[in-house]
């Protein structure tokens, strides 16, 4: 006999590089309120500890991707359908995951395929020198204002945390060269696979993004296997999920997922004989 039960779909979100799940708290809260099962994992060597700001040794990005796959598989086993997404490098990681797993939908916030925002130092073009094996384990780069935030009150709060070398909602005070090196490898990996990705996608980006300019959005529009839905925000910088338009950002993600990754989808379940192992 066949019966059907409603399975609550899941959303797997990845925060930015050298950051923590706090970045995605407003989006996660909004999605949970309407009924999604939402996970924002903290992955060793990718993010930093909320309590101490400590980052464990940085593994090759393939380790990040393998952990993302394990998270996806666990959620898929429990919930069936899983949408994936993220912020900044988390969006790039979500794209890499979607090339390996059947993501129901993609949520791409402040996607960074190019570090070309208005606050990126012209010295960044020399960054590959810091990727030399002997240097990248020792070098790091201090984060600078505006820290991806147009909201002056939030920026002051983050700046205070950064000054004391504490972790903030937007991440650690410093980015290691090792992390940036693996991020650059991840970006190259993803850019070669964009045309394979046909899941419904929403792209959210600030018109004044200080880290990743419009070029990343144009690349997604021209190279993704399915045309994405694009939303521009004009009163925020890179940290869209925390900045002035955070409520509108969360609602945009919610509305997209309710349409493309609906809550009320029945999964058929076949009932049959239950076999119980017998022990001597």
Buried (B, 14 or more C-beta within 10 A) or exposed (E): EEEEEEBBBBBBBBBBBBBBBBBBBBBBEBBEEEEBBBBBBBBBBBBBBEEEBEBEEBBEBEBBBEBBBEBBEBBBEEBBBBBBBBBBBBBBBBBBBBBBBEBBBBBBBBBBBBBBBEBBEEEEEEBEEBBEEEEBEEBBBEBEEBBBBBBEEBBEBBBEBBEEEBBBBBBBBBBBBBBBBBBBBBBEBBBEBBEEBEBBBBBBBBEBBBBBBBEBBEBBBEBBEEEBBBBEBEEBBBBBBBBBBBEBBBEBBBEBBBEBBEEEEEEEEEEEEEEEEEEE
